Amino acid sequence: MADRKTPREILTSAGKLDKDVIAVKWHGRIVDLHTPVEATAAELAPVRAVDTGGLAVIRHSTAHVMADAVQRLFPGTKVTIGPAIEDGFYYDFDKPGGGFTDDDLRQIEHAMLEVVGKDSPFRRVVVTRDEAKKMFSAMGETYKLEIIDAIPPDEEVSLYKHGAAPNEWVDVCEGPHVPSTGYLKAIKLTHVAGAYWRGDERNPMLQRIYGTAFPSPQALDEHLKLLEQAKQRDHRKLGKDLELFMFDEVAPAMPFFLPRGAYVYTRMVEYLRTLYERYGYEEVITPQVFDPKLFRKSGHLGHYNENMYRVWTEDLLDEAGDKTKPVLQQNGFAIKPMNCPSHCVIFGSKRRSYRELPWRVADFGRLHRYERGGVVHGLARVRSFAQDDAHIFCQEEQVADEITKFLGLLHEVYRAFGFEKVDVKLATRPPVDKRLGTDEEWDRSERALAAGLERGGLKYEVLPGEGAFYGPKIEFHVHDALKRSWQLGTIQYDPNMPQRFDLSFVGEDGKDHRPVMLHRAIFGSLERFFGVYLEHCGGNFPTWLAPKQAIVVTVSEKSDAYARQVVERLRAVGLRVEADLSSDKLGAKIRNARLLRYPYMLVVGPKEAEIDSVGVRSRDAGELGSMKLDDLAARLTAESRPSA
């Protein structure tokens, strides 16, 4: 075995360690300068703070500094986990006496700056499992003991320390971290939230402090401005303000879509249905409740048990034909969490030919998944939802073409909703104990997806171990108006479910062959997409998608009759228009219309009635002045089609 040296030692010997290098990329993963590797300088790609991947290192290191500050200020507080996340970091704490106040956050942030100012090196130390448990047990860090127990037996246990003895702060952690605290140039704590330990409401409630960090104060300032915009665009706030949806404790984490929101939801579905006709999909409707044997066959019972809802029915049966001795029989059923098993049932219901393939089958059926109370969040994580779900049954040699066709459909949809930047990621096989199928099948599956992406000319990032239990997947991450990334679309290669359901088709050679099954979605969960898109557009739905495209407001009640005529004439050509004929003054009507974000506001008074016109104000373009009603109808009709 070659000598293991740290990247710092390797790059220093080669004269390649610049002062702004905070880590390296080695074999596709980020490794800090403290971690020994078997590599040459040529195999190590320097990672700087401004590089992709460098930001996560900065944020994870900042989380450690925050936890250090918290425990210095609030003795007796226990720490749990503190990862870097998409837009910052967090750490979960078990603090005696309750939560953290805004004043606490300011104190913590000040203490963090003191730690940063000391420029303390991060040190990595490898210990035995027993040594780590003994140390954290003596510190009273009970959560750390659970974390250590969860580390796989074949992985080493590493500790990271910073600060000066005897007050070094230490955590069990695999890294990576910056060379020293002085590399943390711009930090900000943002808010506090409650979080159950390991996301399970049966566990203790912890206090989660969120923060963020950037390579420079300028980058942090820009981010904080976007955060303020995000508060105003929070889909939960907009959902209430715009009367789109609501939640109630009678159905926890299951949204109620109100009339305005229900229109947007169904319009999204209708839009996809028009594309399905063009792209060769056939829609089916499948049951919601199944005998559990379906999910045992598919593999979901065994890999997805704790997320599935169950229901029971009771039947009275005669005992051996004796009606005087009825027997109570209880029948168990499972509510479907996904559509794929039922589509396999349909495919296998008759003998099929290669001429029928590829068969593209779509389903907007309701799905139910039990999500723990600690992870549900508005429309982003719900227990009742629908997907723009579809499955493609095809021959293996058709996979690359099907991926190319799917990419065309996906990008057409995203353009219509104004998502211009899309990152593509290939998620490969999870650990052996968390996946179905052989290594050969996974090799073939991963090659097929990569070939489809390459044929489509798309660059992609590999996510090792992030595939589904039945096959690898391509993920599509869109960037919204606030520069946030959301994973929405996916296409997954599945050779396992056709095998488990013994599906086959008659090939050109007259013999039976096994089809490949591609799982695909563009929106993903319609509920989650609704929330993401609502924040992306800030509630300003485009004319084609808006619940109401225009509102007619009257100068006074003298114009009510003409306002009704305007509404009737515009509705007659298929437009969605309503009127405000309340006793409010014109200024109040205009203010209310702006709050509900109608694409167009149409003001009518005696003058407009006389010349058959309306005063038009566009939400996006401002005042358009007087417009003949027929001209306005033509404009709205043209805008009622999704942009290509």
C-alpha positions in Angstrom: 0.0 0.0 0.0 1.3 3.4 -0.9 2.0 6.0 1.8 -1.0 8.1 2.7 -0.3 11.8 2.9 -2.6 14.8 3.3 -3.4 16.9 0.3 -1.6 19.8 2.1 1.6 17.7 2.2 1.2 16.5 -1.4 0.5 20.0 -2.9 3.1 21.7 -0.8 5.8 19.2 -2.1 4.7 19.9 -5.7 4.6 23.7 -5.1 0.9 23.9 -5.9 -0.6 24.9 -2.6 -1.9 28.5 -3.2 -3.1 30.4 -0.1 -6.7 30.5 -1.4 -7.0 26.7 -1.7 -9.4 25.3 0.9 -9.8 21.7 -0.2 -9.2 19.4 -3.2 -11.4 17.3 -5.5 -10.2 13.7 -5.6 -11.9 10.9 -7.4 -15.1 13.0 -7.8 -15.4 14.0 -4.1 -14.3 17.0 -2.0 -11.5 16.2 0.5 -10.1 18.7 2.9 -6.4 19.4 3.3 -6.3 17.4 6.6 -7.5 14.0 5.3 -4.7 11.5 4.2 -5.2 10.1 0.7 -3.2 7.8 -1.7 -2.7 10.3 -4.5 -0.3 12.3 -6.6 -0.4 16.0 -7.0 -1.7 15.5 -10.6 -4.8 13.6 -9.2 -5.8 16.4 -6.9 -7.8 19.4 -8.3 -7.5 22.4 -6.0 -10.9 23.7 -4.6 -11.1 27.4 -3.8 -13.8 29.2 -1.8 -15.4 30.6 -5.0 -15.5 27.2 -6.7 -18.4 24.8 -6.9 -18.0 22.6 -3.8 -16.0 25.2 -1.9 -19.0 26.9 -0.6 -20.2 23.7 1.1 -16.9 23.3 2.8 -17.1 26.9 4.1 -20.6 26.4 5.4 -19.9 23.1 7.2 -17.0 24.7 8.9 -19.1 27.7 9.9 -21.6 25.3 11.4 -18.9 23.9 13.7 -17.9 27.4 14.8 -21.6 28.2 15.5 -21.9 25.1 17.7 -18.7 26.0 19.5 -20.2 29.5 20.2 -23.5 28.1 21.4 -21.9 25.7 23.9 -19.7 28.4 25.3 -22.6 30.8 25.8 -25.1 28.2 26.9 -23.4 25.5 29.0 -25.2 22.2 29.2 -26.5 22.4 25.6 -26.1 19.2 23.6 -25.2 19.1 19.9 -26.5 16.7 17.3 -25.8 17.3 13.6 -24.7 20.3 11.6 -24.6 19.9 7.8 -24.2 22.3 5.0 -27.4 22.7 3.0 -28.4 24.3 -0.3 -28.4 27.9 0.9 -26.4 27.7 4.2 -26.1 25.4 7.1 -27.8 24.5 10.4 -27.1 22.8 13.7 -29.6 21.1 15.9 -29.3 21.6 19.7 -30.9 20.2 22.8 -30.8 23.3 25.0 -32.0 23.2 28.6 -34.7 25.7 29.3 -36.1 26.0 25.8 -35.4 27.8 22.6 -33.2 30.6 21.3 -34.3 34.2 21.1 -33.3 36.9 18.5 -31.0 38.3 21.2 -29.4 34.9 21.6 -28.7 34.7 17.9 -26.9 38.1 18.0 -24.8 36.9 20.9 -23.9 33.7 19.1 -23.0 35.5 16.0 -20.7 37.9 17.9 -19.0 34.9 19.6 -18.6 33.2 16.2 -16.7 36.3 14.9 -14.4 36.1 17.9 -13.6 32.5 17.0 -13.0 33.4 13.4 -10.7 36.2 14.4 -8.4 33.8 16.3 -7.8 32.0 13.0 -7.6 28.6 14.8 -6.6 25.6 12.6 -9.1 22.8 12.1 -7.4 19.5 13.1 -8.5 16.0 12.1 -7.9 13.1 14.5 -8.8 9.5 13.8 -9.8 7.5 16.9 -11.3 4.1 17.7 -15.0 3.8 18.1 -14.6 3.0 21.8 -12.3 6.0 22.3 -14.9 8.3 20.7 -17.8 6.9 22.7 -15.9 7.2 25.9 -15.0 10.8 25.2 -18.5 11.9 24.2 -20.0 9.9 27.1 -17.9 11.8 29.5 -19.0 15.1 27.9 -22.7 14.1 28.3 -23.2 14.2 24.5 -25.8 11.4 24.2 -26.8 12.2 20.7 -23.2 11.8 19.5 -23.2 8.3 20.9 -26.1 7.4 18.6 -24.3 9.0 15.7 -21.1 7.0 16.4 -23.2 3.8 16.6 -24.6 4.5 13.2 -21.2 4.8 11.5 -20.6 1.7 9.4 -18.1 -0.8 10.9 -15.7 -0.5 8.0 -15.5 3.3 8.2 -13.0 5.1 10.4 -14.1 7.5 13.1 -12.7 10.9 12.7 -12.9 13.9 15.0 -12.5 17.6 14.0 -11.1 20.1 16.5 -10.5 23.8 16.4 -9.5 26.3 19.1 -6.7 26.4 21.6 -6.2 23.7 24.3 -7.7 23.2 26.9 -10.8 24.8 25.3 -10.7 23.1 21.9 -14.1 22.4 20.5 -14.5 18.9 19.1 -17.1 17.0 17.1 -17.3 13.6 15.5 -17.3 14.4 11.8 -16.1 13.1 8.4 -15.4 16.6 7.1 -14.4 18.3 4.9 -13.4 21.6 6.6 -11.4 24.7 5.7 -7.8 24.9 6.9 -8.6 27.4 9.7 -11.4 29.5 11.1 -9.8 32.6 9.5 -11.1 31.4 6.1 -14.6 32.2 7.1 -15.1 35.7 5.8 -18.8 36.4 5.8 -21.3 34.7 8.2 -24.9 35.3 9.2 -27.4 33.5 11.4 -30.9 33.7 10.0 -33.5 32.1 12.1 -34.5 29.3 14.6 -36.9 26.5 14.0 -38.0 23.3 15.9 -36.9 20.0 14.6 -37.4 16.5 15.9 -34.3 14.4 16.4 -33.8 12.3 13.2 -37.1 13.9 11.9 -39.3 11.6 14.0 -42.0 13.2 16.1 -41.6 10.4 18.6 -38.1 11.7 19.4 -37.2 14.9 21.4 -37.9 18.3 19.9 -34.6 20.1 19.2 -33.8 23.7 18.4 -32.4 24.2 14.9 -30.4 27.3 14.2 -30.1 28.2 10.6 -27.3 30.3 9.1 -25.4 31.0 6.0 -21.8 31.8 4.9 -20.2 33.1 1.8 -16.6 33.7 0.5 -17.1 37.5 0.7 -19.3 40.1 2.4 -20.6 41.2 -1.0 -21.8 37.7 -1.8 -23.5 37.5 1.6 -25.2 40.9 1.2 -26.7 39.8 -2.2 -27.9 36.5 -0.6 -29.5 38.3 2.3 -31.5 40.5 -0.1 -32.7 37.4 -1.9 -33.7 35.9 1.5 -35.8 38.9 2.2 -37.5 38.5 -1.1 -38.0 34.8 -0.3 -39.9 35.7 2.9 -42.3 37.8 0.8 -42.7 35.0 -1.8 -43.1 32.2 0.8 -45.7 29.9 -0.9 -47.5 29.4 2.4 -48.0 33.2 2.8 -49.0 33.7 -0.9 -51.3 30.7 -0.7 -53.2 32.4 2.1 -53.1 35.9 0.7 -54.2 34.8 -2.8 -56.8 32.4 -1.5 -55.2 29.4 -3.3 -55.0 26.7 -0.7 -55.2 25.9 3.0 -54.4 23.3 5.6 -56.6 22.0 8.5 -55.8 19.6 11.4 -58.6 17.3 10.2 -56.2 16.2 7.5 -52.7 16.8 8.7 -50.2 17.7 5.9 -52.9 17.2 3.2 -53.7 20.4 1.4 -57.2 21.8 0.6 -57.1 23.6 -2.8 -59.5 26.5 -2.9 -61.3 27.5 -6.1 -58.6 29.8 -7.3 -55.8 27.4 -6.5 -57.8 24.4 -7.9 -58.0 26.2 -11.2 -54.2 26.6 -11.4 -53.7 23.0 -10.4 -56.1 21.6 -13.0 -54.8 24.0 -15.7 -51.3 22.5 -15.1 -52.7 19.0 -15.6 -54.7 20.1 -18.7 -51.5 21.7 -20.2 -49.6 18.4 -19.8 -52.4 16.4 -21.3 -52.2 18.4 -24.5 -48.5 17.7 -24.7 -49.1 14.0 -23.9 -51.1 13.7 -27.1 -48.3 15.1 -29.1 -45.6 13.0 -27.4 -47.5 9.7 -27.7 -48.6 9.1 -24.1 -51.8 7.3 -23.2 -53.5 8.1 -19.9 -55.0 5.5 -17.5 -56.9 5.7 -14.2 -55.9 3.1 -11.5 -57.3 2.3 -8.0 -56.0 4.0 -4.9 -56.3 1.0 -2.6 -54.7 -2.4 -3.2 -54.2 -5.8 -1.6 -50.7 -5.6 0.1 -49.5 -8.5 -2.1 -49.1 -6.0 -5.0 -46.6 -4.0 -3.0 -44.8 -7.1 -1.8 -44.4 -8.2 -5.4 -43.1 -4.7 -6.4 -40.7 -4.5 -3.5 -42.2 -1.5 -1.8 -43.2 -3.5 1.2 -39.8 -4.2 2.5 -38.2 -0.9 1.3 -41.0 1.6 1.9 -43.1 0.2 4.7 -43.0 3.1 7.1 -44.2 5.6 4.5 -47.3 3.6 3.5 -50.8 4.1 4.8 -52.9 1.0 5.6 -56.7 0.6 5.8 -58.9 -2.2 7.1 -62.4 -3.4 6.3 -64.6 -5.9 8.3 -66.9 -8.5 6.8 -69.3 -10.9 8.5 -69.0 -14.4 7.1 -71.1 -17.5 7.8 -69.2 -20.2 9.7 -69.4 -23.3 7.5 -72.7 -22.1 6.1 -74.3 -21.6 9.5 -75.9 -18.2 9.5 -76.5 -18.3 13.2 -72.7 -18.2 13.8 -71.3 -15.3 11.9 -67.5 -14.8 11.9 -65.9 -11.4 11.8 -63.1 -11.3 9.1 -60.8 -8.3 8.9 -59.3 -7.5 5.5 -56.1 -5.3 5.2 -55.3 -3.0 2.3 -52.6 -0.6 1.3 -53.1 2.9 -0.1 -50.8 3.4 -3.1 -47.7 5.6 -2.6 -46.9 5.4 -6.3 -48.4 4.3 -9.6 -45.7 2.0 -11.0 -47.0 -1.3 -9.6 -50.5 -0.8 -11.0 -49.0 0.1 -14.4 -47.1 -3.2 -14.4 -50.5 -4.9 -13.7 -52.0 -3.3 -16.8 -49.0 -4.1 -19.0 -49.1 -7.7 -17.9 -52.9 -8.0 -18.4 -52.4 -9.2 -22.0 -49.8 -10.6 -24.3 -47.9 -7.8 -26.0 -45.8 -7.5 -29.2 -42.6 -5.5 -29.8 -44.7 -3.5 -32.3 -46.5 -1.9 -29.3 -43.3 -0.7 -27.8 -42.4 1.8 -26.6 -45.7 2.1 -24.6 -45.9 5.4 -22.7 -48.6 5.3 -20.0 -49.5 8.4 -17.8 -51.4 8.6 -14.6 -52.5 11.6 -12.4 -53.9 9.4 -9.6 -53.9 10.5 -6.0 -51.0 9.2 -3.9 -50.6 9.0 -0.2 -47.3 8.7 1.7 -46.8 9.0 5.4 -44.2 11.7 6.1 -43.1 12.2 9.6 -44.4 15.3 11.3 -40.9 16.7 11.6 -40.4 16.9 7.9 -43.7 18.1 6.4 -43.6 21.7 5.2 -46.4 23.5 3.3 -46.8 22.1 -0.2 -43.1 21.1 -0.3 -43.6 17.9 1.7 -47.2 16.7 2.0 -48.9 13.3 2.7 -51.6 13.5 -0.1 -50.6 14.5 -3.6 -50.6 13.7 -7.3 -47.7 13.4 -9.7 -47.4 13.9 -13.4 -46.4 10.3 -13.3 -45.7 8.2 -16.4 -43.9 5.0 -17.3 -42.4 3.9 -20.5 -42.2 0.2 -21.3 -39.6 -0.3 -24.0 -36.8 -2.5 -25.4 -33.4 -1.8 -24.1 -32.1 -0.5 -27.4 -35.0 2.1 -27.3 -33.9 3.6 -24.0 -31.5 6.3 -25.4 -34.1 7.5 -27.9 -36.8 7.6 -25.2 -34.6 9.7 -23.0 -33.9 12.1 -25.8 -37.7 12.5 -26.5 -38.3 13.0 -22.8 -35.7 15.7 -22.6 -37.6 17.6 -25.4 -40.8 17.3 -23.5 -39.3 18.3 -20.2 -37.6 21.4 -21.6 -40.7 22.5 -23.4 -42.7 22.4 -20.1 -40.0 24.2 -18.1 -39.8 27.0 -20.8 -43.6 27.5 -20.5 -43.2 28.1 -16.7 -40.2 30.4 -17.1 -37.5 28.0 -15.7 -34.5 28.7 -17.9 -31.6 27.2 -16.0 -31.7 23.5 -15.4 -28.9 21.3 -13.9 -28.8 17.6 -14.8 -27.5 15.0 -12.3 -27.1 11.2 -12.7 -27.8 9.4 -9.4 -26.2 6.0 -9.3 -26.6 2.8 -7.3 -27.2 3.0 -3.5 -25.4 0.6 -1.1 -26.0 -3.2 -1.7 -28.3 -3.5 1.3 -30.6 -0.8 0.0 -31.0 -1.8 -3.6 -32.5 -4.6 -5.8 -30.8 -6.3 -8.7 -27.4 -7.5 -9.7 -24.2 -5.4 -10.3 -24.5 -6.3 -14.0 -28.0 -4.9 -14.2 -26.9 -1.7 -12.5 -24.0 -1.4 -14.8 -26.3 -1.7 -17.8 -28.8 0.7 -16.3 -26.3 3.4 -15.6 -24.7 3.1 -19.0 -28.1 3.4 -20.7 -29.0 6.7 -18.8 -25.6 8.2 -19.5 -25.9 7.3 -23.2 -29.3 9.0 -23.3 -27.9 12.2 -21.8 -24.8 12.2 -24.1 -27.0 11.7 -27.1 -29.1 14.7 -25.9 -25.8 16.7 -25.7 -26.3 17.5 -22.0 -23.6 17.9 -19.4 -24.3 16.2 -16.1 -23.0 15.7 -12.6 -22.8 12.2 -11.1 -24.4 11.6 -7.6 -22.9 8.4 -6.3 -25.2 6.3 -4.2 -28.3 8.5 -4.7 -30.3 6.2 -7.0 -33.6 4.7 -6.2 -33.7 1.2 -4.7 -34.8 -0.3 -8.0 -32.6 1.6 -10.5 -30.5 4.7 -11.3 -32.1 8.0 -12.1 -31.5 11.3 -13.9 -32.5 14.3 -11.8 -33.4 17.8 -13.2 -32.7 20.7 -10.8 -34.3 24.0 -11.9 -33.1 27.4 -10.7 -35.9 29.9 -9.7 -36.1 33.6 -9.8 -34.3 33.8 -6.5 -31.4 31.7 -7.7 -32.4 28.7 -5.6 -32.2 25.2 -7.0 -35.1 22.7 -6.8 -35.1 19.1 -7.9 -38.2 18.5 -9.9 -38.1 16.2 -12.9 -36.7 12.8 -13.1 -36.3 9.8 -15.3 -35.4 6.4 -13.8 -34.2 3.2 -15.4 -35.8 0.1 -13.8 -35.0 -3.5 -14.9 -36.2 -4.9 -11.6 -40.0 -4.3 -11.5 -40.6 -5.9 -14.9 -38.8 -8.9 -13.6 -40.7 -9.0 -10.3 -44.0 -8.9 -12.2 -42.7 -11.3 -14.9 -43.5 -8.9 -17.7 -42.7 -9.9 -21.3 -43.4 -9.0 -24.9 -43.1 -11.1 -28.1 -40.0 -10.0 -30.0 -39.4 -9.8 -33.7 -37.9 -13.3 -33.3 -41.1 -14.7 -31.9 -39.6 -15.3 -28.5 -40.5 -13.7 -25.2 -38.4 -10.8 -24.0 -38.3 -8.7 -20.9 -39.1 -5.0 -21.3 -37.3 -2.1 -19.6 -39.4 0.2 -17.5 -38.6 3.9 -17.4 -40.2 6.0 -14.5 -40.5 9.6 -15.4 -42.0 12.9 -14.2 -41.5 16.6 -15.1 -43.4 18.4 -12.3 -42.8 15.5 -9.8 -45.3 16.1 -7.1 -47.9 18.6 -8.5 -48.3 20.0 -5.0 -44.6 20.6 -4.6 -44.3 22.1 -8.1 -47.2 24.4 -7.3 -45.3 25.7 -4.3 -42.0 26.1 -6.1 -43.7 27.8 -9.1 -45.7 30.1 -6.8 -42.5 31.4 -5.2 -40.8 31.6 -8.6 -43.5 33.9 -10.1 -44.2 35.6 -6.8 -47.9 34.9 -7.2 -48.0 36.7 -10.6 -49.4 33.9 -12.6 -49.1 34.4 -16.4 -52.4 35.1 -18.2 -52.7 31.5 -19.5 -52.5 30.1 -16.0 -54.0 32.8 -13.8 -57.3 31.8 -11.9 -58.9 35.0 -13.3 -57.3 36.8 -16.2 -59.0 40.1 -15.6 -61.2 42.0 -13.2 -63.6 44.7 -14.1 -63.8 47.6 -11.6 -66.4 50.3 -11.8 -66.0 54.0 -11.1 -69.4 54.0 -9.5 -72.6 51.9 -9.3 -73.9 53.8 -12.4 -71.5 51.6 -14.5 -72.5 48.3 -13.0 -74.8 47.3 -15.9 -72.0 48.0 -18.5 -69.5 46.1 -16.3 -71.8 43.1 -16.4 -71.9 43.3 -20.2 -68.1 43.4 -20.3 -67.8 40.3 -18.2 -70.4 38.4 -20.3 -68.8 39.3 -23.6 -65.3 38.3 -22.5 -66.5 35.1 -20.9 -68.4 34.3 -24.2 -65.0 34.0 -26.0 -63.6 31.8 -23.3 -61.9 34.3 -21.1 -61.9 34.2 -17.2 -63.1 37.5 -16.0 -65.0 38.8 -13.0 -66.2 42.1 -11.7 -66.0 44.0 -8.5 -69.4 45.7 -8.1 -69.0 46.3 -4.4 -69.8 49.6 -2.7 -66.1 50.3 -2.2 -64.5 53.4 -3.6 -62.5 53.0 -6.8 -59.2 53.3 -5.0 -60.1 50.5 -2.7 -61.2 48.3 -5.6 -57.9 48.9 -7.4 -55.9 48.1 -4.2 -57.8 44.8 -3.7 -57.3 43.9 -7.4 -53.5 44.5 -7.1 -53.3 42.4 -3.9 -54.9 39.4 -5.8 -52.5 40.0 -8.7 -54.9 39.9 -11.6 -53.0 40.0 -14.9 -55.3 42.8 -16.1 -57.5 45.4 -14.4 -60.3 46.9 -16.5 -61.7 50.2 -15.3 -65.2 51.2 -16.6 -67.2 54.3 -16.2 -69.8 56.3 -18.2 -67.1 57.3 -20.8 -66.1 53.7 -21.4 -69.7 52.6 -21.7 -70.4 55.2 -24.3 -67.6 54.1 -26.7 -67.6 50.4 -25.9 -64.2 50.3 -24.4 -62.3 49.8 -21.1 -59.4 51.5 -19.3 -56.7 48.8 -19.2 -54.0 48.4 -16.7 -51.6 45.5 -17.1 -50.0 44.0 -14.0 -46.7 43.5 -15.8 -46.7 46.4 -18.4 -48.5 49.1 -16.5 -51.1 51.5 -17.9 -52.2 50.7 -21.4 -55.0 53.3 -21.7 -58.3 53.0 -23.3 -58.9 49.9 -25.5 -61.8 48.6 -27.5 -63.4 45.6 -26.0 -62.8 43.4 -29.1 -59.1 44.4 -29.2 -58.7 43.5 -25.5 -60.4 40.2 -26.1 -57.9 39.4 -28.9 -55.0 40.4 -26.7 -56.1 38.2 -23.8 -56.9 35.3 -26.1 -53.4 35.4 -27.6 -52.0 35.4 -24.1 -54.2 32.4 -23.0 -51.8 30.0 -24.7 -48.6 28.8 -22.9 -45.4 30.3 -24.3 -43.5 27.9 -26.5 
